[in-house]
Amino acid sequence: MATRAHLDFERHIVEIQAQIDKLLDLAQRRGIEVSEEVESLRGRLQELKQQTYDSLSPMEQVLVARHPRRPYTLDYVERICEDWVELHGDRAFRDDEALVGGWARLQGRTVMLIGHQKGRDMKENLRRNFGMPHPEGYRKALRLMRQAEKFGRPVISLIDTPGAYPGIGAEERGIGEAIAFNLREMARLRVPIVSAVIGEGMSGGALGIGVTDRILMLEHSIYSVISPEGCAAILWRSAEHREEAARALRLTAKDLLELGICDEVVAEPAGGAHADWDEAAGLLAEAIDRTLSELCELPVERLLEERWAKYDAIGAWREA
């Protein structure tokens, strides 16, 4: 698993966990009976996790969504999929490792799974470009979606990116066009599509694989047109106002469910997905499988009608 990095508001949780680890180590080395003390500390730990994560501010939710120990796409693939076969390349330029995809078997159902992938250390992050895809990443994703459509298989997309890569090379190769083309093609893809935001879903980088029949969000994930820091830099000329920006953006899973953008909030283990990768994966797999079971029952034309209606209904405005 990832390093033992923790956030400021997790300090007391980490301290109690350290006490438990110390007691267990002492019991193993010296043969001391500590089960009562450990059980008591575990009770306190569970209660503290629940209290802490039930009262997070929007900016703290953002930090949890970006947690360095949070499971990424391939971590979920390892836990919920069988017969994973990764496919590479956009057949035009190169293989973008910030966006992975391939065939997999989920709960006995063959699916095409696509998702953003970040790195665990600097070397891997440079290879994965910190989970920020280039145009060829989105073109690869569309190639795989069309392959799924050809064989009549549903598509799953796992969203976790700070955004599409804004570099000169990406602009030269048409990052905006690649994302816009995906939006159009996903809107009319003739198979069920389900997306799950597993971390941070930022801007067009997230939307490029996010036009789907159902949008699921993990409890502590976020989905927004811009990051709080970027919003604060534009509106207040300073990233110091990121707390205010995070509140105004309404980017948490709970907010987006209320606004009708997210279709379901998937619960996370106490202490967040990074506290227990296996439990988080199990909860996500159950939600995706249940959603796909519903969608696969619909005739294709009705599926497309409902997909269009879903996006037509998002947003509200008032004419002066």
NORJO-V884430 format. One record per residue. RES is the residue in one small letter. PHI is phi in degrees with one decimal (NA if undefined). OMEGA is omega as a letter, one per 40 degrees, with the letter a starting at -180 (none if undefined). Layout:
RES|PHI|OMEGA ; RES|PHI|OMEGA
This chain:
m|NA|a ; a|-74.9|a ; t|-65.8|a ; r|-91.2|i ; a|-63.7|i ; h|-143.3|a ; l|-88.8|a ; d|-56.2|a ; f|-74.7|i ; e|-93.7|a ; r|-56.2|a ; h|-68.2|i ; i|-62.7|a ; v|-64.3|a ; e|-63.8|i ; i|-66.6|i ; q|-61.5|i ; a|-64.7|i ; q|-62.8|i ; i|-62.4|a ; d|-60.8|a ; k|-65.7|i ; l|-63.6|i ; l|-64.5|i ; d|-65.2|i ; l|-63.5|i ; a|-62.3|a ; q|-70.1|a ; r|-77.1|a ; r|-114.7|i ; g|69.0|a ; i|-89.5|i ; e|-82.2|a ; v|-127.8|a ; s|-59.1|a ; e|-64.5|a ; e|-64.1|a ; v|-64.7|i ; e|-62.5|i ; s|-64.6|i ; l|-66.1|i ; r|-65.2|i ; g|-62.8|i ; r|-62.9|a ; l|-62.5|a ; q|-62.4|i ; e|-64.1|a ; l|-66.7|i ; k|-59.8|a ; q|-61.6|a ; q|-62.3|a ; t|-64.2|a ; y|-80.9|i ; d|-83.3|a ; s|-123.9|i ; l|-72.7|i ; s|-78.0|i ; p|-54.7|a ; m|-69.5|i ; e|-67.0|i ; q|-61.3|i ; v|-60.2|a ; l|-64.8|i ; v|-66.7|i ; a|-60.8|a ; r|-98.4|a ; h|-52.0|a ; p|-64.1|i ; r|-100.8|a ; r|-70.6|i ; p|-66.7|i ; y|-104.6|a ; t|-51.9|a ; l|-67.9|i ; d|-68.4|i ; y|-69.9|i ; v|-55.6|a ; e|-60.5|a ; r|-96.3|a ; i|-115.2|a ; c|-113.1|i ; e|-117.2|i ; d|54.4|i ; w|-69.4|i ; v|-126.2|a ; e|-75.8|i ; l|-111.9|a ; h|-125.8|i ; g|83.5|i ; d|-101.3|a ; r|63.2|i ; a|-138.6|a ; f|-131.7|a ; r|-167.6|i ; d|-94.9|i ; d|-96.6|a ; e|-81.5|i ; a|-77.1|i ; l|-134.3|a ; v|-109.4|i ; g|-166.8|i ; g|170.4|i ; w|-77.6|i ; a|-154.9|i ; r|-114.9|a ; l|-117.3|a ; q|51.3|i ; g|84.8|a ; r|-105.5|i ; t|-77.6|a ; v|-135.8|i ; m|-100.2|a ; l|-110.5|a ; i|-130.0|i ; g|-166.1|i ; h|-70.9|i ; q|-135.5|i ; k|-96.0|i ; g|-105.3|i ; r|-94.7|i ; d|-139.1|a ; m|-62.1|a ; k|-61.7|a ; e|-70.9|i ; n|-64.1|i ; l|-66.5|i ; r|-68.2|a ; r|-90.1|a ; n|56.1|i ; f|56.8|i ; g|75.8|i ; m|-106.9|a ; p|-71.4|i ; h|-90.2|i ; p|-56.0|a ; e|-64.7|i ; g|-66.0|a ; y|-71.1|i ; r|-70.1|i ; k|-63.9|a ; a|-58.0|a ; l|-67.2|i ; r|-57.9|a ; l|-71.9|i ; m|-62.8|i ; r|-66.9|i ; q|-65.4|i ; a|-62.3|i ; e|-62.7|a ; k|-58.2|a ; f|-99.7|i ; g|67.1|a ; r|-111.6|i ; p|-68.5|a ; v|-114.8|i ; i|-119.6|i ; s|-121.5|i ; l|-106.4|a ; i|-101.5|i ; d|-164.9|a ; t|-148.3|i ; p|-75.3|i ; g|138.8|i ; a|-68.4|a ; y|-69.5|a ; p|-96.9|a ; g|-72.9|a ; i|-61.9|a ; g|-60.1|i ; a|-64.4|i ; e|-66.1|a ; e|-63.0|a ; r|-92.4|i ; g|85.0|a ; i|-63.4|i ; g|-64.1|i ; e|-64.9|a ; a|-62.9|i ; i|-68.3|a ; a|-60.3|i ; f|-63.2|i ; n|-61.7|a ; l|-58.7|a ; r|-65.3|a ; e|-70.6|i ; m|-67.7|a ; a|-62.4|a ; r|-120.4|i ; l|-65.9|a ; r|-94.1|i ; v|-139.3|i ; p|-61.8|i ; i|-130.0|i ; v|-127.0|i ; s|-115.7|i ; a|-132.4|i ; v|-83.0|a ; i|-102.2|i ; g|-150.4|i ; e|-107.3|i ; g|-114.5|a ; m|-112.0|i ; s|57.8|a ; g|-65.1|i ; g|-59.9|i ; a|-83.0|a ; l|-66.2|a ; g|-60.3|i ; i|-127.7|a ; g|-117.8|i ; v|-85.2|a ; t|-136.5|i ; d|-70.7|i ; r|-137.0|i ; i|-110.3|i ; l|-100.5|i ; m|-133.7|i ; l|-63.5|a ; e|-51.5|a ; h|-109.9|i ; s|-93.0|a ; i|-135.3|a ; y|-147.3|a ; s|-158.9|i ; v|-73.2|a ; i|-157.8|i ; s|-73.9|i ; p|-58.5|i ; e|-65.9|i ; g|-66.2|i ; c|-63.0|a ; a|-63.7|a ; a|-64.9|i ; i|-77.7|a ; l|-82.7|a ; w|-112.2|a ; r|61.9|i ; s|-159.0|i ; a|-70.8|i ; e|-63.1|a ; h|-91.3|a ; r|-64.3|i ; e|-61.7|i ; e|-63.8|a ; a|-63.9|a ; a|-61.5|i ; r|-66.4|a ; a|-70.4|a ; l|-72.9|a ; r|51.2|a ; l|-103.1|a ; t|-79.8|i ; a|-59.6|a ; k|-62.7|i ; d|-60.7|a ; l|-70.5|i ; l|-67.6|i ; e|-63.6|a ; l|-80.1|i ; g|81.4|i ; i|-88.8|i ; c|-87.8|a ; d|-93.3|a ; e|-158.4|i ; v|-100.1|a ; v|-92.0|a ; a|-60.8|i ; e|-111.8|i ; p|-59.7|i ; a|-57.3|a ; g|92.9|i ; g|91.8|a ; a|-59.7|a ; h|-70.3|i ; a|-78.5|a ; d|-155.5|a ; w|-61.9|a ; d|-65.3|i ; e|-65.9|i ; a|-59.8|i ; a|-65.2|i ; g|-62.6|i ; l|-64.9|i ; l|-67.1|a ; a|-60.5|a ; e|-63.1|a ; a|-67.0|a ; i|-65.8|a ; d|-63.1|i ; r|-62.9|a ; t|-66.0|i ; l|-64.1|i ; s|-59.6|i ; e|-68.6|a ; l|-69.1|a ; c|-67.9|i ; e|-81.3|a ; l|-84.0|i ; p|-62.5|a ; v|-57.3|a ; e|-63.1|i ; r|-68.9|i ; l|-57.9|a ; l|-67.3|i ; e|-60.5|a ; e|-68.5|i ; r|-64.5|i ; w|-62.2|a ; a|-62.7|i ; k|-57.6|a ; y|-79.5|i ; d|-63.1|a ; a|-83.8|a ; i|-79.1|i ; g|97.2|i ; a|-141.6|i ; w|-148.8|i ; r|-131.4|i ; e|-89.0|a ; a|-74.1|none
